[in-house]
Amino acid sequence: MSQTVIIKSNKYGINLILDPKTPFEELLTAVVEKFKESEKFFQNSRLGISFEGRKLTEEEEYRLIEAITGNTSIEILCVVDGDEEHAERMRRQVEAYCDAIEEQYAKGTGTGSQAEFYKGTLRSGQVLESEASITILGDVNPGAKVISGGNIIVLGALKGNAHAGAYGNQQCFIVALEMEPIQIQIGELIAKSPDKQKTKKRLIKREKETNEELQIAVARDGSIYIEPVTRKILNGI
């Protein structure tokens, strides 16, 4: 008889194999029990996660992640597919994310010495606001908004609105795994996606944008530029 929940490690984090026939509420309980059993192994880990074995809705994925992070010390950085190509991509993304955070704190580009963390997806109508820098472990859906006095880092898709440097700091930046915002603002500079463009300012993308690496939005020369995250880019902020 197959197990209800199986945890497998991979290059970027963990792959959660779920029984397709178990009712979801029972599955949720089984996942919590499984991770509690493995707490010593995964203690204080920061991981990417993938799901296998059954098709999950966005809400079910959200509830599973909330159950894991709410009952353990694990931080789920983002959700990816479980194949080898995506595993390697996530490894690069997580490494780049950690480098970006280290550079951010070392240089003091935010308004404070610590960033606030939000776990979960921001849905349409939700607003997340902070005087400090914000790191979101999830997506920002269309219709949602993030306002930060410092930097904004989205370990997921940014498809809503984001305002970094809300108190006028144009040296702040916005980072996302998938950068498709309706509108972003850095300091007083506002820009919209090209297909929603109605103002003179616009997003200028350096190189072909893909989902294979973190993207960073910075203000420069009166425009907002989107570029792949590199140490060179961060050193120039």
C-alpha positions in Angstrom: 0.0 0.0 0.0 1.4 3.4 -1.0 2.2 6.0 1.5 0.0 9.1 1.7 2.9 11.5 1.8 6.5 11.0 0.7 9.3 13.6 1.2 12.2 13.5 -1.2 15.2 15.9 -1.2 16.6 17.4 -4.5 19.0 20.1 -5.6 16.8 23.0 -4.7 14.9 21.7 -1.7 12.2 19.1 -1.4 9.7 17.2 -3.6 6.5 16.3 -1.9 4.8 13.2 -3.4 1.1 13.1 -2.5 -1.4 10.3 -2.8 -4.0 11.2 -5.4 -6.9 9.4 -3.8 -6.7 10.6 -0.2 -9.2 13.4 0.7 -7.5 16.7 0.8 -8.2 17.4 4.5 -6.8 14.0 5.5 -3.8 14.7 3.2 -3.2 18.1 5.0 -3.1 16.3 8.4 -0.7 13.7 7.0 1.6 16.4 5.6 1.8 18.1 8.9 2.6 14.9 10.7 5.2 13.9 8.2 7.0 17.2 8.5 6.9 17.1 12.3 8.6 13.7 12.1 11.3 15.2 9.9 11.6 18.5 11.9 15.2 17.8 13.1 16.3 17.1 9.6 14.8 20.2 8.0 15.1 22.5 11.1 15.4 26.2 10.1 15.8 25.3 6.4 15.0 27.7 3.6 13.7 25.6 0.7 12.0 25.5 -2.6 9.2 22.9 -2.9 7.5 20.9 -5.6 4.4 18.8 -5.6 3.9 15.5 -7.3 1.3 12.8 -7.5 -1.9 14.8 -7.7 -3.1 18.0 -9.3 -3.5 20.8 -6.8 -5.4 24.1 -7.0 -3.7 27.3 -6.1 -5.6 27.4 -2.8 -4.6 23.8 -2.0 -0.9 24.6 -2.6 -1.3 27.7 -0.4 -2.9 25.6 2.4 -0.2 23.0 2.2 2.6 25.6 2.5 0.8 27.4 5.3 0.5 24.0 7.1 4.2 23.3 6.7 5.5 26.8 7.7 3.0 27.1 10.5 4.0 23.8 12.2 7.7 23.8 11.5 10.7 26.1 11.4 10.9 25.6 7.6 10.7 28.6 5.2 9.3 27.8 1.8 11.0 30.1 -0.7 8.7 29.3 -3.7 7.0 26.5 -5.5 8.4 24.9 -8.7 7.8 21.9 -10.9 9.7 18.8 -9.9 11.8 17.9 -13.0 15.6 18.2 -13.1 15.6 21.2 -15.4 13.4 23.2 -13.0 15.4 21.9 -10.0 18.6 23.3 -11.4 16.8 26.6 -12.2 15.5 26.8 -8.7 19.0 26.2 -7.3 20.3 29.2 -9.2 17.3 31.3 -8.2 17.7 30.5 -4.5 21.4 31.2 -4.6 20.8 34.5 -6.4 18.2 35.4 -3.8 20.5 34.8 -0.9 23.3 36.8 -2.6 20.8 39.7 -3.1 19.7 39.7 0.5 23.4 39.6 1.7 24.3 42.5 -0.5 21.2 44.5 0.5 22.0 44.2 4.2 25.7 44.8 3.8 25.1 48.0 1.9 22.2 49.2 3.9 20.1 50.1 0.9 16.8 49.5 2.8 15.4 51.8 5.4 16.2 49.5 8.3 18.5 46.7 9.3 15.9 44.0 9.0 13.3 43.1 6.4 9.8 41.9 7.0 8.7 38.5 5.6 5.3 37.6 4.3 4.4 34.0 3.6 1.6 33.4 1.1 0.1 34.8 -2.1 -1.4 38.3 -2.1 -4.7 38.2 -4.0 -6.7 41.0 -5.7 -7.7 43.7 -3.3 -5.0 42.9 -0.7 -2.5 45.6 0.3 0.8 44.8 2.1 2.5 47.9 3.5 5.6 48.3 5.6 8.2 51.0 6.5 10.9 48.3 6.2 12.0 46.2 3.2 9.6 43.4 2.4 10.3 39.8 1.3 7.2 37.9 0.0 7.3 34.1 -0.1 4.6 33.8 -2.7 3.0 35.6 -5.6 1.5 39.1 -5.9 -1.6 38.7 -8.1 -3.1 41.3 -10.4 -5.1 43.7 -8.2 -2.8 43.3 -5.2 -0.4 45.9 -4.0 2.9 46.0 -2.0 4.2 49.3 -0.5 7.6 49.4 1.1 9.7 52.1 2.6 12.7 50.0 1.5 13.2 47.2 -1.1 10.7 44.6 -2.3 11.7 41.0 -3.0 9.0 38.6 -4.4 9.9 34.9 -4.4 7.2 34.2 -6.9 5.4 36.1 -9.6 4.9 39.9 -9.4 1.8 40.6 -11.4 0.2 43.3 -9.3 1.5 46.7 -8.1 4.7 47.3 -6.2 6.0 50.6 -4.7 9.6 50.4 -3.3 11.2 53.4 -1.6 7.8 54.8 -0.7 9.2 57.7 1.3 11.1 59.0 -1.7 14.2 56.7 -1.7 14.9 56.1 -5.4 17.9 53.9 -4.6 15.6 51.1 -3.6 14.9 48.1 -5.9 12.3 45.5 -6.6 13.2 41.8 -7.2 11.0 39.0 -8.5 11.3 35.5 -9.9 8.6 36.4 -12.5 8.5 40.1 -13.2 5.2 41.0 -14.9 3.8 43.9 -12.8 0.8 46.0 -13.8 2.6 49.0 -12.3 5.8 49.5 -10.3 7.0 52.6 -8.5 10.5 53.4 -7.1 10.6 56.5 -5.0 8.5 59.1 -7.0 9.2 57.3 -10.4 6.2 55.4 -11.7 6.1 52.9 -14.7 3.6 50.6 -16.2 4.0 47.4 -18.2 4.3 48.1 -22.0 0.8 46.7 -22.8 -0.8 48.9 -20.1 1.3 52.0 -20.9 -0.5 55.3 -20.7 2.3 57.5 -19.3 5.6 58.6 -20.6 7.6 56.6 -18.2 7.8 52.9 -18.9 9.6 49.7 -18.0 12.8 49.2 -19.9 13.9 45.5 -20.0 17.6 44.7 -20.5 18.2 41.4 -22.4 15.4 38.9 -23.1 13.4 38.3 -19.9 12.8 34.7 -18.9 11.7 32.9 -15.8 15.1 31.2 -15.4 16.6 33.9 -13.2 15.7 36.6 -10.7 14.8 39.9 -12.3 15.5 43.3 -10.6 13.8 46.6 -11.3 15.9 49.7 -10.6 15.5 53.5 -11.2 18.1 55.1 -13.4 18.2 58.2 -15.6 14.5 58.9 -15.2 13.3 55.4 -16.1 12.8 52.0 -14.5 15.0 49.2 -15.8 14.4 45.5 -15.4 17.5 43.3 -15.6 18.7 39.9 -14.4 20.1 39.9 -10.9 23.9 39.8 -10.8 26.4 41.0 -8.2 27.4 43.7 -10.7 23.9 45.1 -10.9 23.5 45.0 -7.1 26.9 46.7 -6.5 25.8 49.5 -8.8 22.6 50.2 -6.8 
